[in-house]
Amino acid sequence: MTQLNFQGPFEVAGSGLMTFIRYLGDFFLFVRSYFLWNFRPPWRWALTFKQMEFIGIYSLPIIVLTATFSGMVFGLQIGYAFRAFNAESMVGSTVGLALTREIGPVFASLMVAARAGSAMAAEIGSMKVTEQLDAMSTMAVNPIQYLVVPRVTAGVLVVPLLSIVYIAVGILGAYVVSIYMLHIPDVYFIQKLEYYVDPSDVMGGVVKAAVFGFLLALISCYCGYRTEGGAEGVGRSTTKAVVVSSVTILVTDYFLTSWILEFF
Amino acid sequence: MIQLINIRKSFNGNQVLKGVNLHIPKGKVTVILGPSGCGKSVLMKHMIGLLVPDEGRVQVDGVDIHRLDDARLNKFRKKFGMLFQSAALFDSLTVGENVAFPLVEHASFSKRAIDDRVQECLALVGLQNIVHKMPSELSGGMRKRVGLARAIALQPEIILYDEPTTGLDPLMTDAINHLIIDTQKKLSVTSVVISHDIEGTFEVAHKVAVLHEGVIVAEGSSRDITGSSHPFVQKFLSKRS
């Protein structure tokens, strides 16, 4: 007689929790390994610059495009909403604060996760399934030091720069919409922007972007590094890299923002 | 000399190696023979520290390699060269860059000396004028030969060959077998070959070990193996063409 094997809700939840804890433990071992190899010579500057070019220069078009339109739509929405209270003069400051503190670093990081994070996971993942990582190890070259460290360092350095570009272009987009479509006097837009947006707001955004750059590069490399099962596995890792990086960026953003607002 | 002592390894509850004991002599060609999926590649990966045994020890020249920390193991691996079953060439690098990779990483040669060494290694495996080609432009046999050129670039003391002739035509199989013999003679290295090719094994091996169901069931010279009374060895050898 066939015996049916049912799992109760507690068993399902327990098994899920165990998998999550195992996954988290493995990730922290990977992070530990990253930090150990990060501070050991040789320093791979050429590979780091190559990754900075890949993440930074090649992400620039998509960053400029998305920043322009998100700035424009944000300016438009805020402009129409504020017109109801005769507060159109506050569009510049509202857009400026939102872009510097939140939208710039978060959206720039999400764009980089989608474009560069997925590529990192796919590249490292396909190297894993074709034994190229093992081959590298047998040649006494640690794959974490050779592949992961340059990518994470590049992420930390370049994502803040991309978020500054995002902020600047986004504000420009909102300015164009405010001045030429909503007919708000440009002196109001610029005056209020200067008055309300402090350098510390930009600094907070840049710090956040550096943290997001670190996380997205590390998570993407980790997903690639743990790829199993051929081409299908590479596809799974790539998807996982983008999803986990994006969710982590959004969740971390809340905690970082609370911390920045509390202490700075 | 490599000494495998009671190596046991399981994956997801499936025990692949069930206590492997094997002595691999220095300066000789040792072939580990066995059917597909019996754990030969897993055993080889233990020899170079890519896998850690659940139980047992791997000693290379008296050093227990699994007791070394990451950095020391990394340095220790300079003794080894490994040819992978799929060649595992870096597909973003040219043939020349692939062969030069260990030299750039570990040898303090000038660019010119590295180029000369790359040409020398490629000549040893019978390949020339392909340094600028990408791995995707090469045939399976050529990829394996480039993999071998890369494995010998740093003049290692030990070369591990993971199924070097699998998937190759008879002529290329013969060429690779001769390459293993020539490399061993020219460089006096310790060679470990994993194979299920019986004819090729007897051609290249000084010592043969037969792996079956996670243990070594027979070992010795080619003559010892052909004369083995173990039922699996007899059955396996009877399948040769």
Interface residues (C-beta under 8 A of the other chain):
Chain A: S33 L36 W37 R40 E123 M127 T130 E131 Q132 D134 A135 M136 S137 T138 M139 A140 V141 N142
Chain B: K45 I48 L50 D70 A71 N74 K75 F76 R77 K78 F80 G81 M82 F84 Q85 S86 A88 L89 F90 D91 S92 F101 P102 E105 H106 R150 L154 L160
